[in-house]
């Protein structure tokens, strides 16, 4: 009986399968209606149309033009770790060893000047530059650095290089195609493509008292090693220097940031001609505005003057807290990043023509910018280098004294291998007192630290404004 039931069930299943197959084939499956090409009423996507062909050619031409102008940078530095504040006769500095890092740079002259990021070569004892042909390697000298913009200038001794051409970054449009050229993950001469996602970004990554941040944001893939490389348009002209990525992993996740070419051009000209940035200060602090300020002032954009710093007599006399600055020299200022960028193009003695709102009325003022000492002079680099200490030293400026609210001090810059690095002091650290003696002279401080043996007690200020008390034993 069971055998008969099984046979009946099997026959029923086979019959049902045939019926189901016939119904599906006849009513649902229509092989002849599958269309590989688009239906006549929908235009076909032609891959090799004129516009895409032009875009492809633009990528190729820009890559060929730009790659010889972008170099691979290798640095080497000796690192230390402070073991303790009190050593009682033992060496308090533990040597970690030599640390190597890499980045990118952009050739800006045929006789060997190269721009890169300050953080690429910061604290380096040895800097090597490898040209894009991967055959020629040069030892590079540091011409000058500007931590406030994260830019540095190098020089290699050679000629007949291929310098990059600069574009006017003010003309760059959001949505415009750009290429990022650099050396990510030691993969030399890498080119990626994307668009300009935004302009005037302030992302608070420059650890400096007076940072210049007005980045170009791009979705061209930028990874570790791209820092200091070129961001170029489809003509192969420099629109920015790649500097940072927004990432929780340390690798590309969709956002990269570049310093605009106009800022780069001004800063490297200063570093080449003067050894340091000739930065003009307007003499006020400003902030972005929110909806409540917009409603109160009846204006939709601008930056609000919060206070006078006291470093520019012209600004102290003409500007007041609550002024809303909307234009600088004819350029619209919508954010603090826009304000910082426009001021960054100016040097001491230059004039800033401001259009602003005061008490809901339009005003027009002209402010002469000053240097960090409060004068209109161009400053000559006035620092002294100590090989034993491994750093440069300079007296703090009037602006430093005002900002940090200290009477005296000696600032440390360009740290290399020496006592300062062993003390784990950061770039921009200010010696205020050593063994309870005020630091008022560069030569005296250098001589004291070079020759002193015994316990050293230091009172100082970090670049972020925090006070530090340190103690070391030198033998």
Number of C-alpha atoms within 10 A of each C-alpha: 5 7 7 9 10 11 11 11 11 12 12 11 12 11 11 12 12 10 11 12 11 13 12 11 11 10 8 9 13 10 8 6 7 8 8 6 9 10 9 7 6 8 8 10 9 8 9 10 9 10 10 12 12 12 13 14 13 18 21 14 14 20 23 12 16 28 23 18 25 30 31 27 29 22 20 17 19 19 19 17 15 15 13 12 15 14 15 11 11 10 15 19 21 13 13 10 11 11 11 13 15 22 27 33 33 31 27 22 18 15 16 19 25 27 29 30 27 21 18 25 28 19 23 22 16 18 21 19 24 20 22 18 12 12 7 9 16 16 15 22 15 18 19 23 27 21 23 16 24 24 25 27 29 25 21 17 11 11 11 9 16 19 19 22 17 18 20 14 21 11 8 17 13 14 12 13 21 29 29 29 33 33 28 23 14 18 11 23 24 18 23 16 19 16 17 21 18 15 21 20 18 20 13 10 11 16 15 19 16 15 17 22 26 26 25 27 26 29 23 24 21 33 21 19 25 33 29 35 33 36 33 28 27 21 16 25 22 28 27 29 31 32 31 23 24 16 13 8 7 10 15 18 15 15 16 24 29 27 29 27 23 19 20 24 17 17 25 27 15 19 21 16 14 16 20 21 26 26 21 26 30 27 25 19 14 22 16 17 18 11 10 9 16 14 10 10 17 13 15 13 19 26 25 24 18 16 17 19 17 17 23 24 18 16 22 18 11 10 21 16 15 17 22 32 26 23 22 20 13 11 14 16 21 18 23 22 22 24 26 20 20 19 21 22 17 19 22 21 17 17 18 20 16 19 23 21 20 17 12 13 9 12 14 12 13 15 22 21 28 28 24 22 17 20 18 18 16 16 17 12 14 11 15 16 17 18 13 15 21 21 24 22 27 19 20 22 17 17 19 21 14 13 15 17 10 14 14 19 25 25 25 24 23 21 24 23 20 16 20 20 22 19 19 13 16 16 22 21 22 29 24 23 19 18 11 11 11 16 21 17 14 20 12 10 17 18 12 12 16 14 10 12 11 11 17 15 16 18 20 23 20 19 19 13 16 10 14 14 10 14 16 20 19 17 11
